[in-house]
Amino acid sequence: MKAHPELKNKSYKQIEELLAEDFREYAELRNSKGVVGFLKRAFDNIKRFSGLFRNKYAMYDVFRNINDGKYRLQQIDKESLQQFKVAYKNGVNSKSFYVSNIAPERLNDL
């Protein structure tokens, strides 16, 4: 919390949602195609290099690993699974999405 005082009054679920939205934005930026995607990535790289938005980019290494499928074979531990089940008793609402290196059938089973 010392590093992110703006999260002081947020619930665990609200913080999860903020992280999920940050990852969605990251994945959309990194996976976008064409000239517009290239320009967005170039501008983002300049901002990252400048260090002006250090907090925003602190999670980029983790986001890159998720986006690249580095954790796809990892098994969730029982405690985390239980926390998820408690937090999302009624399931999770989501839009259709694609995750590299993960079959859509496997995503549906999560």
Contacts in CASP RR format, 6 or more apart in sequence:
PFRMAT RR
TARGET T0000
AUTHOR 0000-0000-0000
METHOD contacts of the structure
MODEL  1
MKAHPELKNKSYKQIEELLAEDFREYAELRNSKGVVGFLKRAFDNIKRFS
GLFRNKYAMYDVFRNINDGKYRLQQIDKESLQQFKVAYKNGVNSKSFYVS
NIAPERLNDL
1 7 0 8 1.000
1 8 0 8 1.000
3 55 0 8 1.000
4 55 0 8 1.000
7 15 0 8 1.000
7 18 0 8 1.000
10 18 0 8 1.000
12 87 0 8 1.000
13 87 0 8 1.000
16 87 0 8 1.000
19 59 0 8 1.000
22 56 0 8 1.000
22 59 0 8 1.000
22 63 0 8 1.000
23 59 0 8 1.000
23 63 0 8 1.000
23 66 0 8 1.000
23 67 0 8 1.000
26 59 0 8 1.000
26 60 0 8 1.000
26 63 0 8 1.000
26 64 0 8 1.000
26 67 0 8 1.000
27 63 0 8 1.000
27 67 0 8 1.000
29 37 0 8 1.000
29 40 0 8 1.000
29 41 0 8 1.000
29 44 0 8 1.000
30 41 0 8 1.000
30 64 0 8 1.000
30 67 0 8 1.000
31 67 0 8 1.000
31 100 0 8 1.000
32 40 0 8 1.000
32 41 0 8 1.000
47 53 0 8 1.000
48 57 0 8 1.000
48 60 0 8 1.000
51 57 0 8 1.000
65 71 0 8 1.000
67 99 0 8 1.000
67 100 0 8 1.000
68 100 0 8 1.000
68 101 0 8 1.000
69 99 0 8 1.000
69 100 0 8 1.000
69 101 0 8 1.000
69 102 0 8 1.000
72 101 0 8 1.000
72 102 0 8 1.000
76 84 0 8 1.000
97 107 0 8 1.000
98 104 0 8 1.000
99 107 0 8 1.000
END
